[in-house]
Amino acid sequence: MVPRDSHTESARSFLEVVQGERLRLLSVAYNLLGSASDAEDAVQEAYLRWYRQPPSERNAIKTPGAWLTKVVTRICLDQLRSARKRREVYVGEWLPEPIPAFDVRVAEPSGTTSADPADRISLDESVSMALLIVLDKMSPAERVSFVLHDVFQYSFAEIAEIVGRTPHACRQLASSARKRAKSATSGRVEQDG
């Protein structure tokens, strides 16, 4: 039986990890999955996996945030691969769920800014939806490489460890994803191939 003090310290340590990493993990998962509820599920699953480990294994993890990020990313990869298979039999449109940022200042063409929050939300929703649609056309590995490197500044070596490929392959995946995103934002529609 585990002494009560050890269990309390373990629970306290877990709460510190949860509070310190939650928003970042949700952001990673949301950027990969495009759905707030799916992102929440992925983060919860990662925390469950963390908590199910024996204390000796948990204590051996030097950087819980990195471990949780790796687990969340792998959960997202599994969901993306599964979603891709489901889409092969689905006939309708798949649109991701945009979440707007709430910065209330919008640049006007004249260089002035609008303080109307509705303008900001409308612009953010458009940008968010466009990016999510582009991300949705990427392969799961492309999406992970692009989001983790370009959005969260992970090194290609770190990404390679998460996705199980070489750093060079991850660099190529991110480059391909960048080209796809640039093509979409410049008004050209790239065929899904």
Secondary structure, 3 states (H helix, E strand, C coil): CCCHHHHHHHHHHHHHHHHHHHHHHHHHHHHHHCCHHHHHHHHHHHHHHHHHCCHHHHHHCCCHHHHHHHHHHHHHHHHHHHHHHHHCCCCCCCCCCCCCCCCCCEECCCCCEECCHHHHHHHHHHHHHHHHHHHHCCCHHHHHHHHHHHHCCCCHHHHHHHHCCCHHHHHHHHHHHHHHHHHHHCCCCCCCC
